[in-house]
Structures are given as structure tokens and as C-alpha cells.
Amino acid sequence: MFFHIVLERNMQLHPRFFGRNLRDNLVAKLMKDVEGTCSGRHGFVVAITGIENIGKGLIREGTGYVTFPVKYQCVVFRPFKGEILEAVVTMVNKMGFFAEAGPVQIFVSNHLIPDDMEFQSGDMPNYTTSDGSVKIQKDSEVRLKIIGTRVDATEIFCIGTIKDDFLGVINDPAAA
């Protein structure tokens, strides 16, 4: 799920960036350092949408660097248990498959895949129904439900299932 929240961060800036463009340099460094990162508490920072406040800088003795407290608004992505997501399959093996929904990686175990789907090994490993009408392989788009999350300090891992109503393949690249 996506949220629009306010976060704070202390930014260190080298003296060569001082001058007329100080604010622009600070915002550019903030975007470079923060966008695309993950904090276990808030989730993945997708984009910074605005700067609320830049506090007074504090000079660090001996280095010349200045630390600015910056308060900014951003969009974050945090998956939750029970959430339905659409994801792209990245890898298929006999244990299940891995899929990505944006920055988050989701594992779907073969126990959480419908019983009528069998693993087929070969040059393009996949899960196929007995009649061959549905196939899950690399680059397939699937709709899945998150049944568990594990939050690390810098990463979020998810376990998903497609063993439920209205879940499964939504777009098969092999059919195109």
C-alpha cells in the first residue's frame, strides 16, 4: 500500500556546495540519498514530493561539513499481510516461484499454488495446469495475496499465495 508521510533526515553537505544554490544542492543530495531506499519501519521510499523545512546548519568541527536537519514529504510503499498485489514472475523452480511487485520480492511456495498446477522442468521451467490452459513462467503477470511479511532494517520480504478466488495468472507472455 502507498502512503504519503513526512520524514526527517540530517543531511551533511560539503562546503563546496555552499552559495546561491545551497537549497537546490541540499534537495538534490536528499533525493539521491533517500529515493529508492527501504526502511523497515516506513517501507520503500518511492519519491520525495516536497520539502517542508530545512533547519539551521550546524558546522562539524574539523571537517568543514555542515549538518542540516531536513523535514520532507514522500510517498512510501509498504506491503501488508492480506493485501492483493499484481506482480511479475522473475524465477520459477520446483520449490515455487519468485515475483516482484515494484521494489518488493515475493515468494510463492508450491504448497500455495493450486493443486491442479504441476511443475514442468526444462529450458523454461513453469507451473502448468493439467489441461495446459494456464502457465506460470518467467515474465508472467500474476495476481497474488500476501500472507506474510518479514521486515529487516533495510529490506522487506513477503510470502504470497495464488490459492484463492480471483488469484493467479493475469497475463501470460507465452500466449502473446
HELIX and SHEET records of a PDB file:
HELIX    1   1 PRO A   15  PHE A   17  5                                   3    
HELIX    2   2 LEU A   22  VAL A   34  1                                  13    
HELIX    3   3 ASN A  110  LEU A  112  5                                   3    
SHEET    1   A 4 PHE A   2  LEU A  13  0                                        
SHEET    2   A 4 VAL A  66  PHE A  77 -1                                        
SHEET    3   A 4 GLY A  43  ILE A  54 -1                                        
SHEET    4   A 4 CYS A  38  SER A  39 -1                                        
SHEET    1   B 3 PHE A   2  LEU A  13  0                                        
SHEET    2   B 3 VAL A  66  PHE A  77 -1                                        
SHEET    3   B 3 LEU A  58  ILE A  59 -1                                        
SHEET    1   C 6 GLY A 168  ASN A 171  0                                        
SHEET    2   C 6 GLU A 141  VAL A 151 -1                                        
SHEET    3   C 6 ILE A  84  ASN A  93 -1                                        
SHEET    4   C 6 GLY A  96  ALA A 101 -1                                        
SHEET    5   C 6 VAL A 104  SER A 109 -1                                        
SHEET    6   C 6 ILE A 156  THR A 161  1                                        
SHEET    1   D 3 MET A 117  GLN A 120  0                                        
SHEET    2   D 3 ASN A 126  THR A 129 -1                                        
SHEET    3   D 3 LYS A 135  ILE A 136 -1                                        
END                                                                             
